[in-house]
Amino acid sequence: MIPLAVPNLAGREAEYLQECITSTFVSTVGPFVGRFEEMVAEASGAKYAVATSAGTTALHAALVASGVRHGDLVIAPSFTFIASVAAIAHCGAQPWLFDVAADSWTLDPRLLAATLEAETERAEDGILRHRATGQRVAAILPVYTLGIPADMDPIVALAERYGLPIVSDAAAALGTSYKNRPSGALGADFTMFSFNGNKTVTAGGGGAIVTDDEAKAKLFRHLTTTARVGADYDHDMVGFNYRMTNLQAAVGCAQMENLDLFLNAKRRIAIAYRDAFADLDMVEPFPDPDYVRNGHWFAGVVLRRDFAGHLPDLRARLREAGIDARPFWKPAHLQAPYAAAPATAMAVSDDIWHRVLTLPCSTGLSTSDQAKVIEVMRNEIAKS
Ligand SMILES: *Cc1c(COP(=O)(O)O)cnc(C)c1O
């Protein structure tokens, strides 16, 4: 089977893991954690990075550090991985779900501007409220879908105008850029990266937050390490045990050494699919806006509307041919726990999600394996 996306562990992962064992530093204290944080800060263009146990835990703690509380609303795109909205719910808050822009699959700044204008009001106490429910609007959580940074300049301008902090879910966007600025330096208060096993760079599992604000970095580190004060058992806040271990960071450091290699491989694979299917009118490429340097986390195709019903069948036939191909995110407004969350109209999310087919795109995918995927896809589409 040609897998969808498997880790590429051809670097110094084993050597660094052995160093952890030999030194006994296997837990959250150890030299690889600090080294990993420096590498992530550098690659993201931000001053500070704090590593965590997962991307989801990083989002949760960043939302708490941004002041999100029980009963609040946090603006988020509906077309995202479930972890983005789960992190909001972990705060006791609720997502306010927004549709995405068709040309980027990220939070649409025009929709954001119009909806904030029409559906919020500044109460006498200075709090921004969602008019229909009376809930406080507490933050904006843009998602850098597939490694495509959201259109951050207008989003940051709106956040400033409405006094809202931004926690960006850049899970798969390490090493990407927007208008030539790196993904960790786009004006968000906190930017999260994930190092889960299927991301371009993995630590086995893990996450990180980057920020340019020293106080925010300190608060985040404090919150994620049980909010301990001093050397004894004093704790001044409700903290979390969300720190990354040295074992995870050892793998992460070895992976970061190959970040450019991995990003180039992802780009090469995505472009090869795009070019190979350019003449087929049954499929369209994923978005690739010209103002971003895209991370191409996943590659694949979007089936034409009148052909979308063939997706399960096409997928099954690819599997029979030894090719793993999968659907992509089902939007949050269609998921049971978030079905009652306030939401905009979802013309784009409803239109795209069931037409997406992801194709094998591991950074170690060989040219011959990709040629096989392309050949089988072309044959199967021709038969349909
Ligand atoms: C992977 C991913 C996450 C979750 O990260 P974990 O490290 O798996 O917790 C969150 N949001 C998006 C968009 C992701 O792709």
The ligand as an SDF file (V2000), in Angstrom:
LIG
                    3D

 15 15  0  0  0  0  0  0  0  0999 V2000
   -3.0980   18.5340   13.5200 C   0  0  0  0  0  0  0  0  0  0  0  0
   -4.0020   19.6830   13.7450 C   0  0  0  0  0  0  0  0  0  0  0  0
   -4.3520   20.0890   15.0420 C   0  0  0  0  0  0  0  0  0  0  0  0
   -4.0680   19.2920   16.2930 C   0  0  0  0  0  0  0  0  0  0  0  0
   -2.7660   19.1050   16.6010 O   0  0  0  0  0  0  0  0  0  0  0  0
   -2.3710   17.8860   17.5780 P   0  0  0  0  0  0  0  0  0  0  0  0
   -0.8980   18.0830   17.7050 O   0  0  0  0  0  0  0  0  0  0  0  0
   -2.7250   16.6340   16.8280 O   0  0  0  0  0  0  0  0  0  0  0  0
   -3.0940   18.0510   18.8370 O   0  0  0  0  0  0  0  0  0  0  0  0
   -5.1250   21.2370   15.1980 C   0  0  0  0  0  0  0  0  0  0  0  0
   -5.5380   21.9360   14.1530 N   0  0  0  0  0  0  0  0  0  0  0  0
   -5.2400   21.5890   12.8820 C   0  0  0  0  0  0  0  0  0  0  0  0
   -5.7090   22.4450   11.7720 C   0  0  0  0  0  0  0  0  0  0  0  0
   -4.4770   20.4380   12.6330 C   0  0  0  0  0  0  0  0  0  0  0  0
   -4.2080   20.0960   11.3750 O   0  0  0  0  0  0  0  0  0  0  0  0
  1  2  1  0
  2  3  1  0
  2 14  2  0
  3  4  1  0
  3 10  2  0
  4  5  1  0
  5  6  1  0
  6  7  2  0
  6  8  1  0
  6  9  1  0
 10 11  1  0
 11 12  2  0
 12 13  1  0
 12 14  1  0
 14 15  1  0
M  END
$$$$
